[in-house]
C-alpha cells in the first residue's frame, strides 16, 4: 500500500492496525513485516527542536538507526 500525501488533519496512520495489519497477522502461519518510509520535503528545513524530537521518537520506537535527516 502506498499513500503519497498525508495532510495534517488526516488520521490515516492510526487506521492501519485495525484496517489492514490485524487482518494479516490473524492468518495462521503468517509473518508480517511493516515498513514505513517517510519522505518530508520542508522548504526552509526542519527546526532543530523538530529534528531532535523526531530523532528521539525514532530511537524510542526502535526505528532503523541509519535513518535521519538529510540536507539538500
C-alpha positions in Angstrom: 0.0 0.0 0.0 1.2 3.5 -0.7 -0.1 6.8 0.5 1.6 9.7 -1.3 0.0 12.5 0.7 -0.6 12.9 4.3 -2.4 16.0 5.5 -2.1 17.3 9.0 -5.8 16.7 9.6 -5.7 13.1 8.3 -6.0 10.1 10.6 -4.6 7.6 8.0 -1.7 6.1 10.1 -4.0 5.4 13.1 -6.4 3.4 10.9 -3.7 0.9 9.7 -3.7 -1.5 12.6 -7.4 -2.2 12.5 -7.9 -1.8 8.7 -5.0 -3.9 7.5 -2.3 -5.3 9.7 -4.6 -7.1 12.3 -6.3 -9.0 9.5 -2.9 -10.2 8.1 -1.4 -11.2 11.5 -4.5 -13.1 12.3 -3.9 -15.6 9.5 -2.5 -18.9 10.7 1.2 -19.1 9.8 1.5 -15.6 8.7 4.6 -13.4 9.2 4.0 -9.7 8.7 6.6 -7.0 8.4 5.6 -3.4 8.2 8.0 -0.9 6.6 7.4 2.8 6.9 9.4 5.3 4.9 8.9 9.0 5.5 10.0 11.5 2.9 9.2 15.0 4.0 10.0 18.0 1.9 10.5 21.1 4.1 11.4 24.2 2.0 13.2 26.0 4.8 14.5 22.9 6.6 13.3 21.4 9.8 13.9 23.4 13.0 16.4 21.9 15.5 13.7 21.1 18.0 11.7 19.1 15.4 14.8 17.2 14.3 15.6 16.4 17.9 12.0 15.3 18.7 11.7 13.1 15.6 15.1 11.6 16.1 14.4 10.8 19.8 11.0 9.3 18.9 12.5 7.2 16.2 15.1 5.9 18.6 12.5 5.2 21.3 10.3 3.3 18.7 13.5 1.4 17.6 13.4 2.7 14.0 16.3 2.0 11.8 19.3 3.7 13.4 20.7 4.5 9.9 17.8 6.8 9.2 17.9 10.5 9.8 17.6 13.9 8.3 19.4 14.8 5.1 20.3 18.3 4.0 19.7 19.1 0.3 
